Amino acid sequence: MGDFKYLEATEFENIKELIYHSAKKYKDNTAFILKEKKEKEVQYKNISYEKFLEDINALGTKFYNLGYKNKRVAIVGRNSYGWVLTHLANLLGGMLSIPLDKELQVDELESCILRSKADVVVFDEKYIGNIKEIQNRNNCKAEQYICMNKLEGYLNIQDLIKQGKELIEKGNKEYIEAEIDSYKMNILLFTSGTTSKSKAVMLSQNNIASNVYGMQQVEKLYPTDINLAFLPFHHVFGSTGMIMMLACGLTTAFPDGLRYVSQNLKEYKVSVFVGVPLLVEAIYKKVEQGIEKQGKTKTVNIAKKISNFLLKMHIDIRKKLFKQIIDELGGHLRFVISGGAPLDRKVAKGFNEIGLEVVQGYGLTETAPVIAAENYKIKKYGSIGTNMPNVEIEFEDKDENGIGELKVKGPNIMLGYYENEEATKEVIKDGWFYTGDLGYKDKNGYIFITGRKKDMIVLKNGKKVFPEELEMLINRIDIVKECMVFGMPNESNKNDVKLSVKIVYDKEEASKKYPEENIEEILWNKIKEINKTFPPYKYIKNMILTEEELIKTTTKKIKRNEEMKRI
């Protein structure tokens, strides 16, 4: 680890400085590729960095002209050019940007618009049903609803940009010359809290800019790269990632949806991809199935052994050896960043063995978001690498195994929870932010996360069990869709719990693979096999089978409390 040198990067105090710098440095580079479907024809439009800044300034100037200066603007929609323009028009003019989760049910969406006191709501026409419902209820104080696309009865982004350009031509410079306070609340983000009411996190432009600076010093991105913006922008990992891409001068394309990922990778010649483990693992499964279908599993495994041996001698033939596999992923993919939850080490190892670099990042909404990450030099399967160069970390209250709660300090720490001083004081103490995650640092400085403090199961003998560790192994069973490990009250000993698992199985897959057999018995035998790899206190002693999926947040995290009520 000692020979890793941080990469060159420019530090900015706020997002306005960062965007202006990129618009000048990469002015002719393509910032975004837009796909337009006209009748049966598909057309692509390239937006340069210079044009992108012009569009931001035009939209922002019109926002000021409409009286939105110092106002609060909520955004509801899929990842799109309109989404990016709205968010950055807010930031470059100092308006409060409120990215909202488009997947929320109408009641929750209304609650977020109410709680954030949004004055304006910019939305994507796909969500007009929910927006109309909220407008009809008339509980929100939002004075204006603007559509990202042309829609009867609503102002739209395209017309506002046109009008803003005319204002600038007439000499209106108020927006362009607006001074930015880098340290005040400029973004309000609702966490995908697994408890019933999500908290609203207050972030400043400096929180984000400092995090982008930290990431640029660690990860290699080039202006020639093409990124597929898959992570939803309302998620802090998605929106900070998008600003990171703009800071590096690369091109971003927008996906057509989960089903079309493989097609989009080929179509845009994607080289960089940021995703959650669920997605990264799904792509890997596809690769594995492709190899299996061609009957090449054995050949590929031998090739991996040869290439791993040569790698030790600093000879890298992976790109040539596994060209066919990489071509299946569009042929240009070189770098995948996974974050949001732990990535299965088998998947990380599998991708890296075929010459596709996969790194894990770790962070929270409250830390804008990245705390630690792996990179091309610093990598150890199962770990989250090391902390960002501008972030300090420590583990508090360590047990006999060196496991303690991870706390962090740095310029990326949130300003606090909006209108919730009590919750803020619980997590920020003496400048340190307490993550609620447990973990440790090994002797080489690699950081490992073992689980959430609140999800940890403590047995009567004082032993601790982290459900995530067991869940990862159970999820690998071929007919398991998802699972949750929990402590079931023990009938014979009221003070103790019995380790149990609730499994959602794939009925279709099960009937194909085991047409004549008892599925419950097959799964229980597989659980017993997993038990053998652990000390007895971690043995799973009880299993619940279901086809009904587990209750989850929109970012696909299991709502354990709600599941427990159901159980």
Buried (B, 14 or more C-beta within 10 A) or exposed (E): EEEEEEBEBEBBBBBBBBBEBBBEEBBEBBBBBBBEEEEEEEEEEEBBBBBBBBBBBBBBBBBBBBEBBEBBBBBBBBBBBBBBBBBBBBBBBBBBBBBBBBBBEBEBBBBBBBBBBBBBBBBBBBBBEBBEEBBEEEEBEBEBBBBBBEBEEBBBBBEBBEBBBEBBEEEBEEBBEBEBEBBEBBBBBBBBBBEEEBBBBBBBBBBBBBBBBBBBBBBBBEBEBBBBBBBBBBBBBBBBBBBBBBBBBBBBBBBEEEEEBEEBBBBBEBBBBBBBBBBBBBBBEBBBEBBEEEEBEEEBEEBBEEBEEBBEEEEEEBEEBBEBBBEBBBBBBBBBBBBBBBBBBBBBEBBBBBBBBBBBBBBBBBBBBBBBBBBEEBBBBBBBBBBBBBBEBBBEEEEEEEBBBBBBBBBBBBBBBBEBEEEBEEBBEEEBBBBBBBBBBEEEBBBBBBBBBEBBBEBEEEEBBBBBBBBBBBBBBEBBBBBBBBBBEBEEEEEEBBBBBBBBBBEEEBEEEBEEEEBEEBBBEBBEEBBEEBEEEBBBEBBBEEEEEBBBBBBBBBBBEBBEEEE
